[in-house]
Amino acid sequence: MKLIHVQNAGRDYRLVPGTEPRPVPGPGQLLIKVAAAGLNNADLLQARGLYPPPPGASPILGMEVSGTIAELGTGVTGWDRGDKVCALLPGGGYSEYAVADSGNVLPVPDAVDLIQAAGLPEAAFTAWTNIMDTGRLAPGETLLIHGGTSGIGSLAVQIFAARGHRVFTTAGSDKKCQAAQTFGAARAINYSREDFVAVMKDATGGKGVDVILDMVGGDYVQRNIEAAAIWGRIVNIAYQKGSKTEVNFAPVLTKRLTLAATTLRGRSPEQKRTIRDALLQEVWPGLGTKVRPVIDRTFPLEQAHQAHEFMAKTGHIGKILLRMP
């Protein structure tokens, strides 16, 4: 099978095409003939040598794919060869075939293009578990999502706007803010010229926002604390502006806030299965109507390095995909 290798892992890495025998699914696993793979910031970090895959995971880049089931491992039920699926992976997505745990696989409905479905798993799993499981977003509460036009943000805004929440978001340009509002954001804040803390206070009548999903870090840690409502929950999933900053924790105490940070990739297949089951019940019924993958650009597999370069420029809206031969 064709796949992508990382050469010279580090700051000056290169992604080059290669070949390997196709993998064999183990018990409880599926082999997927990949139609497309989604790019994630974690892929760039792994290629730079900064984010190794979990023990036992494929060293091949790629944490989400779409495609059709090619083989079933022993003990797998509820799926058939040829089923259209998308899947969350610990690794192995930049290849023609990928192995997935059957509990981390979701069906692709006819209303969603199979290639575009590769942009769903990582964003859907991440948004749901961090906002609902960790953030405990309750009916009637408000939500602030930083990076509302990222792969995660563009899907999360849709999911929670469709569930009736007032969703606010930040983005770096008027164009991105306009896009975020088409996804369902009640207010998109251009962080290059607006203070999201002031906007949140004004938009909520001084109360602040109930749940904040943050991938920025740095000085946003303190600013999130200022923007949060009493009993608010702040969940970090990345620290793109840095993981070290000076913080005044007094408002955390007086507002009775919860600060949390989580990762998804290293969780067990069973933990991810629980998230998958919630998505099937709560999000998938609206897929293709209320919620759709947002795709900025698709590259052929052999242009994986160009796709990484494009992603590193951070000007995209939604997901970037690799299309298989």
Secondary structure, 3 states (H helix, E strand, C coil): CEEEEEECCCCCCEEEEEECCCCCCCCCEEEEEEEEEECCHHHHHHHCCCCCCCCCCCCCCCCEEEEEEEEECCCCCCCCCCCEEEEECCCCCCECEEEEEHHHEEECCCCCCCCHHHHCHHHHHHHHHHHHHHCCCCCCCCEEEECCCCHHHHHHHHHHHHCCCCEEEEECCHHHHHHHHHCCCCEEEECCCCCHHHHHHHHCCCCCEEEEEECCCCCHHHHHHHHEEEEEEEEECCCCCCCCCCCCCHHHHHHCCEEEECCCCCCCHHHHHHHHHHHHHHCHHHECCCECCCEEEEEEHHHHHHHHHHHHCCCCCCEEEEECC
